[in-house]
Amino acid sequence: MTSLPHRALQALDRFNSAHPWDHNAHYHRWILRRLPARFARALDVGSGSGDLAGLLATRSTTVHGIDSDPAITAQAQRRTPPAPHAALTFTVADALTGIPAASYDVITCVATLHHLPFRDALTAFRQHLAPGGTLVVVGLYRAQTATDHLFNTAAAPLNAAMGWFRNKGRPARRPVSMTARTRPADMGFADIVREARDVLPGARLRRRLFWRYTLVWHRR
């Protein structure tokens, strides 16, 4: 016989499927608050459907989005209107070897780092970040500790409430931004912190709600 917690979990999954919302987009405005009011060049790694790159283009002269998924990159190219004050482009490229040979004032990476070799990716970002530049990562981690599970438990009802609120209580289709390929995270938060600070001394990392963590690093 199915236990009550399991049945409750199934009901919650059905509710969330009927009222989807983009957890990554939830952090886009938070990312913008970590960035200068104006900057020249920005790179969005794992740009997906292009929503964050479009926001970066309101502050930057040039924004380049790269993603290894041709289908979602085509969506970004089709649905993102030309930015009136910025050059905004999207290309299909590998996040480690396909970054254009340039330096950037801002590099962002949302829900992508767990798809990549962690240290190699951070090293590549560091190499392409201009002096004085800012790297902002919103990533996923695997729950391992009591604190991790506490964050996840708190997020579950809030997730349902956010889905209800954002969809005005009505069933909805998944946003285009949620059609990109996904995979579960395999690194715990403690390992992420240790390795990130080894590659990026002084990086600031925090657990966040909705199964995310954030990393902010300024290159001197």
Number of C-alpha atoms within 10 A of each C-alpha: 3 7 8 9 9 10 11 12 13 12 12 16 14 11 15 19 16 18 24 21 24 15 18 16 15 11 16 17 11 10 21 15 9 12 19 13 10 13 18 14 24 27 29 27 26 26 30 31 27 29 16 22 27 24 16 29 24 17 20 24 18 20 26 24 29 25 26 18 17 15 15 23 24 16 18 25 17 11 13 16 10 13 18 10 12 18 14 23 19 23 19 18 19 15 22 15 10 13 21 13 8 11 19 26 23 26 26 24 21 24 22 22 21 19 18 13 10 15 16 12 18 20 14 14 24 22 14 20 22 20 14 12 22 22 28 23 23 23 23 27 22 18 18 12 11 9 11 18 14 11 17 19 14 12 16 17 12 14 20 18 15 18 24 20 13 14 16 11 13 11 15 16 12 14 11 16 19 18 13 17 12 11 10 10 17 12 15 15 21 13 10 20 16 11 14 21 15 12 16 20 12 13 17 15 19 13 18 17 17 18 20 22 19 17 20 19 21 20 17 8
